[in-house]
Amino acid sequence: MTDAYIVDAVRTPTGRKGGGLSEVHPADLGAHVLKAVLERTGLDPSSVDDVIFGCVDQVGAQAGNLARTAWLSAGLPESVPGTTLDRQCGSSQQAVHFAAQAVMSGTQDFVIGGGVENMSMVPIGAAPIAGVKAGYGKPFDSAGWLERYGDQEISQFRGAELIAEKWGFSREELEKMAQASHQRAATAWAEGRFDAEVAPYEGVAQDEGFRPDVSLEKMASLQPMREGGVLTPATSSQIADGASAVLVASGDAVERHGLTPLARIHTLAVTGSDPVFMLTGPIPATEMALKRAGLTIDDIDCFEVNEAFAPVVAAWAHETGASLERTNVNGGAMALGHPLGATGGKLMATLVHELRRTGGTYGMQVMCEGGGLSNATIIERV
């Protein structure tokens, strides 16, 4: 099997809802990171075998195979194909997996995996909401689904509350995690840690959502998202706009083109779990990836675990034994935002550049996803 290498990984800053990226067409956001990763590596665009992008709400401006329209919007060769996928919040992590698998199979040499989501322009849930309004049916009312799970609420918000209840997390400890996320993000930007991964878009040069002065007192004053619940907007990921791109290549292609890879893709895993709890998938996905890799949790130098909600990361750390001191060290989605289809590639960009910065050997990325799914990726710095 051929090794797959990450040659470069880049992302836009994450724009907050209604912020500096809110009016940028998603195809133009995608075009921006595609051009950036090619310019940074010096790779001839015609050498790219495929472009695989993640996007969750593929409706309106995000419909019509966004990977293809982003590539063409960038003014790049019409001969290069593209496809768009939806594995919910892990869409662009799965895009990187598919890119790596294409390279590992020996059928392709250069594949770009990434994703786009402009949540200001196309709100979360826009696709199913539009479908229901048009009379095209609902996602969770098939006969088989109703027989198996009934008509109970299926949502990430309920899942996050169920996790907090099952593991007994208090609102106060979750808010401390949120505060740490903001503080880490502020430190990362102050120290220039994101400079290697971020491609500024016009006037937007850094992530817009983090708050250096966030306080526990202010968070404590927020109303819970559900009556009697412990989650508030502070302990949830922020709505955001952005794009990401990861260039994956074979070892032979890297050598022939004189490129210097940043990391080797060591292990890929994806698994399913309870779709009602929905967000516990990172726990079994981590176990699966470590087993396949022949590694232990202590072998991993740096973790990127998507902060969809604070209890997701808290439960993952509790069950896996991972150190929170080595997890989301530059802040997470509670501070930096979660542009759905772009987040997987965004986190991979942060992970690979953090390993380069610190000299660590192994990094792991894992995400919770709608439907009770989860991707896990282990990379090795080279």
C-alpha positions in Angstrom: 0.0 0.0 0.0 1.3 3.5 -0.9 1.9 6.0 1.8 -0.2 9.2 1.8 1.4 12.5 2.9 0.0 15.9 3.8 2.0 18.4 1.7 0.2 21.4 3.1 -3.0 22.3 4.9 -4.6 25.7 4.8 -7.8 27.4 6.0 -9.5 30.7 5.9 -10.0 32.6 9.2 -13.4 31.6 10.6 -15.9 34.5 10.2 -18.5 34.9 12.9 -22.3 35.0 12.0 -22.9 38.1 10.1 -19.2 38.9 10.1 -16.5 39.6 7.5 -17.1 36.4 5.4 -20.8 36.3 5.7 -21.5 37.7 2.2 -18.8 35.8 0.4 -20.2 33.1 -1.9 -19.2 29.7 -0.7 -17.6 28.8 -4.0 -15.4 31.9 -3.6 -14.4 30.8 -0.1 -13.5 27.4 -1.5 -11.6 28.9 -4.4 -9.6 31.0 -2.0 -8.2 28.0 -0.1 -7.7 26.0 -3.3 -5.6 28.7 -4.8 -3.7 29.2 -1.5 -2.7 25.5 -1.1 -1.5 25.4 -4.7 0.4 28.7 -4.5 2.1 27.7 -1.2 3.3 24.4 -2.6 4.0 25.5 -6.1 2.2 22.5 -7.5 1.0 22.8 -11.1 -2.9 22.7 -10.8 -3.2 20.3 -13.7 -1.3 17.7 -11.6 -4.3 17.4 -9.2 -6.2 14.2 -9.8 -9.4 15.1 -7.9 -10.9 17.7 -5.5 -13.1 16.3 -2.7 -15.0 18.9 -0.5 -17.3 18.5 2.4 -20.5 20.6 2.8 -23.4 19.8 5.0 -26.2 22.1 3.8 -26.0 21.6 0.1 -28.8 24.0 -0.9 -28.9 27.4 -2.6 -25.4 28.8 -3.0 -23.9 25.6 -1.6 -25.7 23.3 -4.1 -24.5 22.0 -7.4 -21.3 20.2 -6.4 -19.5 22.9 -4.5 -16.1 21.2 -5.0 -16.4 21.6 -8.7 -17.7 25.2 -8.7 -15.1 26.3 -6.2 -12.3 24.9 -8.4 -13.7 26.6 -11.5 -14.3 29.8 -9.6 -10.6 29.8 -8.8 -9.9 29.9 -12.5 -8.2 26.5 -12.4 -8.1 23.9 -15.2 -11.4 22.5 -16.3 -9.8 19.1 -16.7 -9.6 18.5 -13.0 -12.8 16.9 -11.5 -14.4 17.5 -8.1 -17.0 16.0 -5.9 -18.9 17.1 -2.7 -19.9 14.9 0.2 -21.9 15.1 3.4 -20.8 13.2 6.5 -22.3 15.9 8.6 -19.9 17.8 10.8 -17.0 15.4 9.8 -17.5 16.1 6.1 -14.2 17.6 5.3 -12.4 15.1 7.6 -14.0 12.4 5.5 -12.9 14.3 2.4 -9.3 14.1 3.6 -9.9 10.3 4.3 -11.1 9.7 0.8 -8.2 11.7 -0.6 -5.8 9.6 1.4 -7.5 6.4 0.4 -7.2 7.3 -3.3 -3.5 7.9 -2.8 -3.0 4.8 -0.7 -4.7 2.7 -3.4 -2.2 3.8 -5.9 -4.9 5.1 -8.3 -4.1 8.8 -7.8 -1.1 10.9 -6.8 -2.5 14.3 -5.8 -5.9 14.8 -4.2 -7.2 17.9 -2.4 -9.5 17.2 0.5 -11.3 20.0 2.3 -14.6 21.7 2.7 -16.7 24.9 2.8 -19.7 26.2 4.8 -21.0 29.7 4.9 -23.5 29.4 7.8 -24.4 33.1 7.6 -25.6 32.7 4.0 -27.0 29.1 4.3 -28.1 28.6 7.9 -27.7 25.3 9.7 -30.5 22.9 8.8 -31.3 24.9 5.7 -31.5 21.8 3.4 -34.0 19.7 5.4 -36.1 22.8 6.4 -36.4 23.8 2.7 -37.3 20.3 1.8 -40.0 20.0 4.3 -41.5 23.4 3.3 -41.5 22.2 -0.3 -43.3 19.1 0.6 -40.4 16.7 0.0 -40.7 14.8 3.3 -38.7 14.7 6.5 -35.4 12.9 7.3 -36.6 10.9 10.3 -40.0 9.6 9.5 -39.4 6.6 7.4 -41.3 3.4 8.4 -38.1 1.6 9.4 -36.8 4.6 11.4 -40.0 5.0 13.3 -40.2 1.3 14.1 -36.7 1.4 15.4 -36.4 4.8 17.2 -40.0 6.1 17.4 -40.8 9.7 16.9 -38.5 11.0 19.6 -36.5 14.2 19.0 -33.3 13.6 17.0 -31.0 16.6 17.3 -27.4 17.5 18.3 -28.8 19.8 21.0 -30.7 16.9 22.7 -27.7 14.6 22.3 -25.4 17.1 24.0 -27.8 17.4 26.9 -28.1 13.6 27.2 -24.3 13.3 27.3 -24.0 16.0 30.1 -26.7 14.2 32.1 -25.2 10.7 31.6 -21.7 11.7 32.6 -22.9 14.1 35.3 -21.2 17.3 34.0 -22.2 20.4 35.8 -22.8 23.7 34.0 -19.9 25.3 35.9 -17.3 22.7 34.8 -18.5 23.0 31.2 -18.2 26.8 31.3 -14.7 26.5 32.6 -13.9 24.4 29.5 -15.4 27.2 27.3 -13.4 29.8 29.1 -10.2 27.8 28.5 -11.0 27.5 24.8 -11.3 31.3 24.4 -8.1 31.9 26.4 -6.1 29.3 24.4 -7.4 30.8 21.1 -6.4 34.3 22.2 -2.9 33.1 23.2 -2.5 31.2 19.9 -3.3 34.3 17.9 -1.1 36.5 20.1 1.8 34.2 19.7 1.3 33.8 15.9 0.6 30.1 16.1 -2.1 30.2 13.4 0.1 32.2 10.9 1.3 29.0 9.2 -2.3 27.7 8.5 -4.4 30.7 7.8 -4.9 32.4 4.4 -6.5 35.8 5.1 -9.5 36.7 2.9 -9.5 40.3 1.9 -10.0 42.3 5.1 -10.4 39.2 7.4 -7.1 38.2 8.8 -7.9 36.3 11.9 -10.7 34.3 13.5 -13.6 36.5 14.6 -15.3 34.6 17.3 -12.9 34.3 20.2 -13.1 36.6 23.2 -9.9 37.2 25.1 -11.8 38.7 28.1 -14.5 36.0 28.4 -15.6 35.6 32.0 -17.3 32.9 34.0 -19.6 35.5 35.5 -20.9 36.5 32.1 -21.4 32.9 31.0 -23.3 32.1 34.2 -25.8 34.9 33.3 -26.8 33.2 30.0 -30.1 31.4 29.7 -29.8 27.7 29.0 -30.7 26.6 25.5 -33.3 24.2 27.0 -35.4 24.6 30.1 -33.6 22.7 32.9 -30.6 22.1 30.8 -26.9 22.9 31.4 -25.9 24.0 27.9 -25.8 27.6 26.8 -24.4 29.3 23.7 -21.2 29.7 25.6 -20.7 25.9 25.9 -21.7 25.3 22.3 -19.8 25.7 19.0 -20.2 29.1 17.3 -21.9 29.5 14.0 -19.2 30.4 11.6 -18.2 30.8 7.9 -15.0 29.4 6.4 -13.2 26.9 4.1 -10.2 24.5 4.3 -8.0 22.6 1.9 -5.5 19.8 2.5 -3.2 18.6 -0.3 -2.6 14.8 0.0 0.1 13.2 -2.2 1.9 9.9 -2.7 5.5 9.5 -1.7 6.5 9.0 -5.3 4.7 12.2 -6.4 6.3 14.2 -3.6 9.7 13.0 -4.7 9.1 13.6 -8.5 7.8 17.1 -7.9 10.4 18.1 -5.3 7.9 18.7 -2.5 8.5 18.6 1.2 5.6 16.9 3.1 4.5 18.0 6.6 3.2 14.7 7.8 2.3 11.1 6.9 -1.3 10.0 7.3 -0.8 7.1 9.7 -4.2 5.7 10.5 -7.8 6.2 9.3 -11.0 5.1 11.2 -14.7 5.8 11.0 -17.4 4.3 13.1 -21.0 4.6 14.2 -22.7 4.9 17.6 -26.1 5.6 19.1 -27.8 8.2 16.8 -30.0 9.5 19.6 -27.0 10.4 21.8 -25.5 11.2 18.4 -22.3 12.8 19.7 -20.5 10.0 21.6 -18.9 8.6 18.4 -15.4 10.1 19.2 -15.0 7.6 22.0 -15.2 4.3 20.0 -13.5 6.0 17.0 -10.5 6.9 19.1 -10.3 3.3 20.5 -10.5 1.9 16.9 -7.9 4.2 15.5 -5.4 3.5 18.4 -5.9 -0.2 18.0 -5.3 -0.1 14.3 -2.3 2.1 14.8 -0.7 -0.1 17.5 -0.5 3.0 19.7 -1.8 4.0 23.1 -3.5 7.3 24.1 -0.2 8.4 25.8 1.6 8.1 22.5 -0.4 10.9 21.0 1.3 14.3 21.4 -1.6 16.5 20.3 -5.4 16.0 20.0 -7.9 18.1 18.0 -11.4 17.1 19.2 -14.1 19.2 17.7 -15.8 21.3 20.4 -19.3 20.9 19.0 -20.4 21.1 22.7 -18.4 21.1 25.8 -19.8 17.8 27.1 -18.7 16.0 23.9 -15.0 16.7 24.7 -15.5 16.1 28.4 -17.0 12.7 27.9 -14.4 11.7 25.3 -11.5 12.7 27.7 -13.2 10.8 30.6 -13.6 7.6 28.7 -10.4 7.5 26.7 -8.1 8.9 29.5 -6.7 11.6 27.1 -5.2 14.6 28.7 -7.1 17.8 28.2 -3.8 19.7 28.5 -2.9 18.1 25.1 -6.3 18.6 23.6 -7.3 21.7 21.6 -4.3 23.5 22.8 -5.0 26.5 20.5 -8.7 26.7 21.4 -11.6 24.9 19.8 -15.0 25.5 18.2 -16.5 27.1 21.3 -14.1 30.0 20.7 -13.1 29.7 17.0 -16.3 28.5 15.5 -17.5 25.4 13.6 -18.2 26.1 9.9 -19.7 22.6 9.5 -18.4 21.3 6.2 -15.1 23.1 6.5 -14.2 22.1 10.1 -12.6 18.8 9.5 -10.0 20.3 7.2 -9.6 23.3 9.5 -8.8 21.1 12.4 -6.4 19.0 10.3 -4.6 22.3 9.3 -4.3 23.2 13.0 -3.1 19.7 14.0 -0.4 19.3 11.4 1.0 22.8 11.9 0.9 22.4 15.7 3.0 19.2 15.4 5.5 21.1 13.2 5.6 23.9 15.7 6.2 21.8 18.8 8.2 18.9 17.3 5.6 16.3 18.3 5.4 13.0 16.5 1.8 11.8 16.5 -1.4 13.9 16.3 -5.0 12.7 16.4 -8.1 14.4 15.1 -11.6 13.1 16.0 -15.0 14.6 15.5 -18.6 13.9 16.5 -21.1 13.8 13.6 -24.8 13.7 13.0 -26.3 10.2 12.9 -24.0 9.0 15.6 -20.9 8.9 13.4 -17.3 9.8 14.0 -14.0 10.0 12.0 -10.6 9.6 13.6 -7.3 10.3 11.9 -3.8 9.8 13.2 -1.0 11.6 11.5 2.8 11.4 12.0 5.1 14.3 11.5 7.9 13.7 9.0 
